[in-house]
């Protein structure tokens, strides 16, 4: 069972697509959101959930205070599940201000090619069999869309190599949870020119 862990929709059960997705476990999602809350990164954030599946990562962010969430999912059955989960989350608001949640039925690269900039948090949880070159292309397209101090989280198999980070995204750390590895990165700040002495 997949559910929203905390926030205004805490304990809300989420639907999961019947096939073709691998939902992030509650344990791993709790680790992700504990780290994001420690950085004070969620409140008011603009969030992209790429390869959204059930939408659990983006909707968890919405429940915890993100104001704008885009769930990008190419497979129509999974996108339909994302929409149903988003509707259930919005019904659970109970007087909270409504986050803007949108489901986009497109391939990730096609979406990123025309997406607006200003992304504060990007979740990238592709199928484990996605080619490393395709992930590298997604990251390259994502980099110019990121806000200053943005956070990027990539979820992969523990057997996968480190993602190929493009200019504009700097790796921070790796965390392993059994078969799952989380790669954390952030907006790379350009180096300041050295000052003459």
C-alpha positions in Angstrom: 0.0 0.0 0.0 1.3 3.5 -0.9 0.2 6.4 1.1 1.0 10.1 1.8 3.2 10.0 4.9 2.7 13.5 6.3 1.3 17.0 5.8 -2.3 18.0 5.3 -3.1 14.7 3.4 -1.1 12.5 5.7 -2.3 8.8 5.7 -4.2 9.3 2.4 -4.0 6.0 0.5 -2.8 6.4 -3.1 -3.7 4.2 -6.1 -0.8 2.6 -7.9 -0.7 1.6 -11.6 -1.2 -2.1 -12.1 2.0 -2.6 -14.1 5.0 -0.8 -15.5 5.9 1.2 -12.3 8.0 0.6 -9.2 6.6 2.8 -6.4 9.1 4.3 -4.0 8.8 2.6 -0.6 7.4 4.5 2.4 10.8 4.1 4.1 12.7 5.7 1.2 10.1 8.5 0.7 10.4 9.3 4.5 14.2 9.6 4.1 13.7 11.8 1.0 11.3 14.2 2.7 13.2 14.3 6.0 16.2 15.4 4.1 14.2 18.0 2.2 12.6 19.4 5.3 16.0 19.6 7.0 17.0 21.9 4.1 13.7 23.9 4.4 13.2 23.1 0.7 9.5 22.2 0.5 7.4 25.1 1.7 6.3 27.1 -1.3 8.4 25.0 -3.7 7.8 24.5 -7.4 8.2 20.7 -7.9 8.7 18.5 -10.9 8.0 14.7 -10.5 9.4 13.1 -13.6 8.5 9.5 -14.5 5.7 10.1 -11.9 4.1 6.6 -11.8 1.5 7.1 -9.1 2.6 10.7 -8.4 3.6 9.8 -4.8 6.7 11.9 -4.6 5.2 15.0 -6.1 1.9 14.6 -4.1 3.9 14.1 -0.9 5.6 17.4 -1.6 2.2 19.1 -2.2 0.9 17.7 1.1 3.9 19.1 2.9 3.6 22.7 1.5 4.9 22.8 -2.1 2.7 25.2 -4.0 3.1 24.0 -7.6 3.6 20.4 -8.6 3.9 18.9 -12.1 3.6 15.1 -12.5 5.1 14.0 -15.8 4.1 10.5 -16.9 4.1 9.2 -20.5 2.0 6.0 -19.9 -1.7 7.0 -20.0 -2.8 4.4 -17.4 -0.3 5.7 -15.0 -1.2 9.3 -15.8 -4.8 8.5 -15.1 -3.8 7.1 -11.7 -1.8 10.3 -11.1 -4.9 12.4 -11.8 -7.1 10.3 -9.5 -4.5 10.6 -6.7 -4.2 14.3 -7.2 -8.0 14.7 -7.0 -8.0 12.7 -3.8 -5.2 14.8 -2.3 -7.1 18.1 -3.2 -10.3 16.7 -1.6 -8.2 16.1 1.6 -7.2 19.7 1.9 -9.4 20.5 4.9 -9.0 24.3 4.9 -5.4 24.4 3.7 -4.5 26.6 0.7 -4.7 24.6 -2.5 -1.5 23.6 -4.2 -1.5 23.7 -8.0 -1.1 20.1 -9.2 -0.9 19.3 -12.9 -0.5 16.0 -14.7 1.3 16.0 -18.0 1.0 13.0 -20.3 4.2 13.3 -22.3 7.7 11.7 -22.5 10.0 13.4 -20.0 12.5 14.8 -22.6 9.6 16.2 -24.7 8.1 17.9 -21.6 11.5 19.4 -20.5 12.2 20.8 -23.9 9.4 23.4 -23.5 9.0 23.5 -19.7 9.1 26.8 -17.7 12.1 27.6 -15.6 12.1 28.1 -11.8 12.0 24.5 -10.6 12.9 24.2 -6.9 12.8 20.4 -6.5 13.1 17.8 -9.2 12.4 14.1 -8.5 13.6 11.8 -11.2 12.6 8.2 -10.6 12.7 6.5 -14.0 12.4 2.7 -14.7 15.5 1.0 -13.6 16.1 -0.2 -17.2 16.1 3.4 -18.6 19.4 3.8 -20.4 22.1 5.9 -18.7 22.3 8.1 -21.9 18.6 8.8 -21.7 18.9 9.8 -18.0 21.9 12.0 -18.9 19.8 13.7 -21.6 17.0 14.4 -19.1 19.4 15.9 -16.7 20.9 18.1 -19.4 17.4 19.4 -20.4 16.5 19.9 -16.7 19.6 21.9 -15.7 18.6 25.3 -17.3 15.1 25.0 -15.7 16.4 24.9 -12.1 16.1 27.8 -9.7 19.1 28.9 -7.7 19.5 26.5 -4.7 17.3 23.8 -6.4 17.5 20.2 -5.3 17.6 17.3 -7.7 17.0 13.7 -6.5 17.5 10.8 -8.8 16.4 7.3 -7.7 18.1 4.3 -9.4 19.0 0.7 -8.8 21.9 0.2 -6.5 23.6 -1.5 -9.4 23.4 1.6 -11.6 26.4 3.9 -12.1 26.4 7.5 -10.9 24.3 9.7 -13.2 26.3 11.8 -15.7 25.7 15.3 -14.2 25.6 18.1 -16.7 27.0 21.6 -16.2 24.6 23.4 -13.8 24.0 20.4 -11.6 26.5 19.3 -8.9 26.4 16.0 -7.2 26.1 16.1 -3.4 25.8 12.6 -2.0 24.6 9.0 -2.5 22.4 7.1 -0.1 21.6 3.4 -0.4 18.4 1.6 0.8 18.7 -2.0 -0.2 18.2 -2.3 -4.0 17.5 1.5 -4.2 20.0 4.3 -4.4 19.2 8.0 -4.1 21.5 10.4 -5.8 21.3 13.9 -4.4 22.4 17.0 -6.3 21.8 20.7 -6.4 22.1 23.7 -8.7 25.8 24.2 -9.3 26.9 27.7 -8.5 29.3 29.2 -10.9 32.7 29.7 -9.5 33.5 33.3 -8.4 36.3 34.9 -10.3 39.4 35.1 -8.1 40.1 38.6 -6.7 43.5 40.2 -7.3 45.5 40.5 -4.1 
